[in-house]
Amino acid sequence: MGVPKEPSKQTDSTPPTIGEIQATLGKRLDDVAKILAGALVAVAGIMTTLGLNSKFVFVALNNRSWPIYVASLCAIISIVCSITALLIRPTARGVLWETGVLVLGVIFYMASLSIAVVGAAQAAGGNGRPTITDVRLDGPRSNMRLRFGVHADGVQKWAHIEVSVTPLPSEKPGDLYWSVLRPDEQGEIAQQIDIPLSPPAGTSVISISALNPDTPGECLTKTQRGPACTELHIS
């Protein structure tokens, strides 16, 4: 008697249908869309990692730092693209539309991250604007001392701040004090000035100014890095 033959096992799996392929591709695209939905969180994480806390965010917004606005706008567009992609039906034409929308979302997502790095660096580094603090004038007119501080953040390593003390009105042009301040390795200038003051006869005002020569202008000029000025009236 012959041994009965067992039915041969089918080794080839059934090829997926077009509908199954579309469903699988649509699911993967949906996963990408969900990742892009966290674009703002990712941008905020990048800025926080680079040291951009709430204090620097308000400083950047006050200075109208364009990278912060552009990065936020790109992140919002990326989120809109991701939500739009999630709402597209996974048909043959829908998968094409979903792919195109997600490609656009990825472009805006990467742009928002890149611009966020630039914005964080600008905001955290300061803008080089000088300020004059703790101004004091001590002693009688015959033996006065002038004390004040000069501070600036984000000064470029090749730049400097010029500080001058000028009597007003003055028949002879000239400064009672003039100095050039250079930044340290972190781009910061923090200098305390303490000088004897002997103003000429007829002087009623002592003018103190600190300016960045790269951005000259008057004291009331509306510029991001305009000079700092103050006046002391003496009797």
C-alpha positions as CSV (number, residue, x, y, z in Angstrom):
1,M,0.0,0.0,0.0
2,G,1.3,3.4,-0.8
3,V,1.7,6.1,1.8
4,P,-0.9,8.8,1.3
5,K,0.6,12.1,0.4
6,E,0.0,15.0,2.7
7,P,-1.5,18.1,1.0
8,S,1.3,20.6,0.3
9,K,1.5,23.7,2.5
10,Q,1.1,27.0,0.8
11,T,4.4,28.8,1.2
12,D,3.5,32.0,-0.7
13,S,1.5,34.5,1.4
14,T,-1.4,36.3,-0.2
15,P,-0.2,39.7,-1.6
16,P,-1.8,42.7,0.1
17,T,-4.6,44.4,-1.7
18,I,-4.5,48.0,-2.8
19,G,-6.8,48.9,0.0
20,E,-4.5,47.3,2.6
21,I,-1.5,49.1,1.2
22,Q,-3.3,52.4,1.4
23,A,-4.4,51.8,4.9
24,T,-0.9,50.9,6.0
25,L,0.6,53.9,4.3
26,G,-2.1,56.1,5.7
27,K,-1.4,54.9,9.3
28,R,2.3,55.7,8.9
29,L,1.5,59.1,7.6
30,D,-0.9,59.7,10.5
31,D,1.9,58.8,12.9
32,V,4.1,61.5,11.2
33,A,1.2,63.9,11.5
34,K,0.9,63.2,15.2
35,I,4.7,63.9,15.7
36,L,4.4,67.2,13.8
37,A,1.4,68.1,16.1
38,G,4.0,68.7,18.9
39,A,5.9,71.3,16.9
40,L,5.4,74.1,19.4
41,V,6.5,71.8,22.2
42,A,9.6,70.8,20.3
43,V,10.4,74.5,19.5
44,A,9.9,75.4,23.2
45,G,12.1,72.5,24.2
46,I,14.9,73.6,21.9
47,M,14.8,77.2,23.3
48,T,14.7,75.9,26.9
49,T,17.7,73.7,26.2
50,L,19.7,76.7,24.9
51,G,18.9,78.6,28.1
52,L,16.0,80.7,26.7
53,N,13.8,81.0,29.8
54,S,10.7,83.2,30.3
55,K,12.9,86.2,31.2
56,F,14.7,86.1,27.9
57,V,11.5,85.4,26.0
58,F,10.0,88.7,27.3
59,V,13.2,90.5,26.4
60,A,13.1,89.0,22.9
61,L,9.5,90.0,22.4
62,N,10.2,93.5,23.8
63,N,13.1,93.9,21.3
64,R,10.9,92.6,18.5
65,S,13.2,89.7,17.8
66,W,12.0,88.4,14.4
67,P,13.3,84.8,14.9
68,I,11.0,84.2,17.8
69,Y,8.0,85.3,15.8
70,V,9.0,83.4,12.7
71,A,9.8,80.2,14.6
72,S,6.4,80.3,16.3
73,L,4.6,81.0,13.0
74,C,6.4,78.0,11.3
75,A,5.5,75.8,14.2
76,I,1.8,76.8,13.9
77,I,1.8,76.1,10.2
78,S,3.4,72.7,10.8
79,I,0.6,71.9,13.3
80,V,-2.1,73.0,10.8
81,C,-0.5,70.8,8.2
82,S,-0.5,67.8,10.5
83,I,-4.2,68.3,11.5
84,T,-5.1,68.7,7.8
85,A,-3.3,65.4,7.0
86,L,-5.1,63.6,9.8
87,L,-8.5,64.7,8.3
88,I,-7.7,63.4,4.8
89,R,-9.4,60.1,4.0
90,P,-6.8,57.3,3.1
91,T,-7.9,56.8,-0.5
92,A,-5.6,56.6,-3.5
93,R,-5.8,60.3,-4.1
94,G,-6.1,61.1,-0.4
95,V,-2.7,59.4,0.3
96,L,-1.1,61.6,-2.3
97,W,-2.6,64.7,-0.8
98,E,-1.7,63.6,2.7
99,T,1.9,62.9,1.6
100,G,2.2,66.4,0.1
101,V,0.7,68.1,3.1
102,L,3.0,66.3,5.5
103,V,6.1,67.1,3.3
104,L,5.1,70.7,3.6
105,G,4.6,70.3,7.4
106,V,8.0,68.7,7.8
107,I,9.7,71.6,5.9
108,F,8.0,74.2,8.3
109,Y,8.8,71.9,11.3
110,M,12.5,71.9,10.4
111,A,12.5,75.6,9.7
112,S,10.9,76.4,13.0
113,L,13.6,74.4,14.9
114,S,16.4,76.0,13.0
115,I,15.1,79.5,13.4
116,A,14.4,78.8,17.1
117,V,18.1,78.1,17.6
118,V,18.9,81.5,16.1
119,G,16.3,83.3,18.2
120,A,17.5,81.6,21.4
121,A,21.1,82.6,20.7
122,Q,20.1,86.2,20.0
123,A,17.8,86.6,23.0
124,A,20.1,84.9,25.5
125,G,23.2,86.7,24.2
126,G,21.8,90.3,24.6
127,N,22.0,93.0,22.0
128,G,24.9,95.2,23.1
129,R,22.9,98.1,24.3
130,P,24.7,100.0,27.1
131,T,23.0,101.2,30.3
132,I,24.1,103.7,33.0
133,T,23.3,102.8,36.6
134,D,23.9,103.9,40.1
135,V,24.7,107.5,39.3
136,R,25.9,109.5,42.3
137,L,27.6,112.9,42.9
138,D,29.2,113.2,46.3
139,G,31.0,116.0,48.1
140,P,31.0,119.8,47.8
141,R,31.6,121.5,44.5
142,S,35.2,122.1,45.3
143,N,35.8,118.4,45.9
144,M,33.2,116.4,44.1
145,R,33.4,112.7,43.1
146,L,31.3,111.2,40.3
147,R,30.3,107.6,40.6
148,F,28.3,105.5,38.1
149,G,28.2,102.1,36.5
150,V,28.1,101.0,32.9
151,H,26.7,97.7,31.9
152,A,26.1,96.0,28.5
153,D,25.3,92.4,27.4
154,G,26.0,90.7,24.1
155,V,28.7,93.1,22.9
156,Q,30.6,91.7,20.0
157,K,34.2,90.7,20.8
158,W,35.6,93.3,18.4
159,A,33.3,96.1,19.5
160,H,33.5,98.5,22.4
161,I,31.5,101.0,24.4
162,E,32.6,104.7,24.6
163,V,31.9,106.5,27.9
164,S,32.2,110.3,28.3
165,V,31.4,112.9,30.9
166,T,30.9,116.4,29.5
167,P,30.2,119.7,31.3
168,L,27.3,121.9,30.0
169,P,27.3,124.6,29.0
170,S,31.0,124.8,28.2
171,E,33.0,127.5,26.5
172,K,35.8,125.1,25.6
173,P,34.7,121.9,24.0
174,G,36.0,118.8,25.7
175,D,35.2,116.0,28.1
176,L,36.0,115.8,31.7
177,Y,36.3,112.0,31.3
178,W,36.4,109.7,28.3
179,S,37.1,105.9,28.2
180,V,36.8,102.9,26.0
181,L,35.3,99.7,27.6
182,R,35.9,96.3,26.0
183,P,33.7,93.2,26.7
184,D,34.9,90.0,28.4
185,E,34.8,86.5,27.0
186,Q,31.1,86.3,27.5
187,G,30.5,89.6,25.6
188,E,29.6,91.5,28.9
189,I,30.7,94.9,30.1
190,A,30.3,95.7,33.8
191,Q,32.4,98.7,34.9
192,Q,32.1,101.0,37.9
193,I,33.4,104.5,37.3
194,D,34.7,106.6,40.2
195,I,36.4,109.8,39.3
196,P,37.1,113.2,40.9
197,L,35.0,115.9,39.3
198,S,36.2,119.5,38.8
199,P,33.8,121.2,36.4
200,P,34.7,124.6,34.9
201,A,33.1,127.7,36.2
202,G,29.6,128.2,35.0
203,T,28.8,124.5,34.6
204,S,25.3,123.7,35.6
205,V,24.8,120.3,34.0
206,I,27.0,117.2,33.9
207,S,26.2,115.0,30.9
208,I,27.1,111.2,31.0
209,S,26.8,109.1,27.9
210,A,27.7,105.5,26.9
211,L,27.4,104.5,23.3
212,N,28.3,101.8,20.9
213,P,30.1,103.5,17.9
214,D,28.8,100.8,15.6
215,T,25.3,102.2,16.1
216,P,25.7,106.0,16.5
217,G,22.7,108.2,17.2
218,E,21.1,110.7,19.5
219,C,20.0,109.8,23.0
220,L,16.3,109.8,22.0
221,T,16.8,107.9,18.7
222,K,14.5,104.9,18.4
223,T,17.2,102.3,17.7
224,Q,17.7,98.8,19.2
225,R,21.3,99.7,20.3
226,G,21.0,103.4,20.9
227,P,23.2,105.2,23.3
228,A,22.5,105.6,27.0
229,C,22.5,109.2,28.4
230,T,21.9,110.9,31.7
231,E,22.3,114.4,33.1
232,L,23.1,115.7,36.6
233,H,22.2,119.2,37.5
234,I,24.6,120.9,39.9
235,S,24.4,124.1,41.8
